[in-house]
Amino acid sequence: MPAYEDIHDETYPILHLVIDHRRKKYVVLLETSDGEYIYIPASKIKNVYEKIAGIEKKAYSETTGDQVDVIVEEALGLERIEYVEE
């Protein structure tokens, strides 16, 4: 078994789960289309996932397409954002 393993998909933004089997450690990185890597603490991902699971139990669903921009602009005051259609 290799000492390191990188679990990810190939669409941007890419979330990498890099595992060091020898040390039994891992790190989560966000790779942007510009080739930048941003470290994301797993605790933040777990926290957001728990919130997602909670709202999905109340019949909420993830928005896509143009509605992403509408919600983000109204809620955060941000203009058009980049997103990946799955």
C-alpha positions in Angstrom: 0.0 0.0 0.0 1.4 3.5 -0.9 2.3 5.8 2.0 0.0 8.5 0.6 -3.3 8.4 -1.2 -5.2 11.3 -2.9 -8.9 10.8 -3.2 -10.6 13.3 -5.5 -12.6 13.8 -8.6 -11.5 15.7 -11.7 -14.0 18.6 -11.8 -13.2 22.0 -10.4 -13.3 23.0 -7.7 -11.5 19.8 -6.6 -11.7 18.6 -3.0 -8.7 16.4 -2.2 -8.6 14.0 0.7 -4.9 13.3 1.1 -4.1 10.4 3.4 -0.8 9.5 4.9 -1.2 5.8 5.8 2.1 5.6 7.5 1.3 8.3 10.1 -2.5 7.7 10.1 -3.1 11.3 9.2 -5.1 13.1 6.6 -5.6 16.6 5.2 -8.5 18.1 3.1 -7.5 20.6 0.4 -9.6 22.6 -2.0 -7.9 23.0 -5.5 -9.1 26.0 -7.5 -9.1 26.2 -11.3 -6.2 28.6 -10.9 -4.1 25.8 -9.4 -4.3 27.2 -5.9 -4.6 24.8 -2.9 -6.6 25.9 0.2 -6.4 23.9 3.4 -9.8 23.2 4.9 -10.0 21.9 8.5 -12.1 18.7 8.6 -13.9 20.1 11.6 -15.4 22.8 9.4 -16.5 20.2 6.8 -18.1 18.0 9.5 -19.9 21.1 10.9 -21.3 22.1 7.6 -22.3 18.5 6.8 -24.2 18.2 10.0 -26.1 21.4 9.2 -26.8 20.1 5.6 -28.1 16.8 7.0 -30.4 18.7 9.4 -32.0 20.9 6.8 -32.4 18.0 4.4 -34.4 16.2 7.0 -36.8 19.2 6.8 -37.2 18.6 3.1 -34.8 21.3 1.9 -32.8 20.6 -1.3 -29.6 22.0 -2.8 -30.1 24.7 -5.4 -28.4 24.6 -8.8 -28.1 26.7 -11.9 -29.1 30.4 -11.8 -30.8 30.0 -8.4 -27.3 29.7 -6.9 -26.6 33.3 -7.9 -30.0 34.5 -6.8 -29.7 33.0 -3.3 -26.0 34.0 -2.8 -26.6 37.6 -4.0 -29.7 38.0 -1.7 -28.1 36.4 1.3 -24.5 37.5 1.1 -24.6 40.5 -1.3 -22.1 38.7 -3.6 -22.4 39.0 -7.4 -22.3 36.1 -9.8 -20.2 33.2 -8.5 -18.5 30.3 -10.3 -20.0 26.8 -9.8 -19.7 23.4 -11.2 -22.7 21.7 -12.6 -22.8 18.0 -11.6 
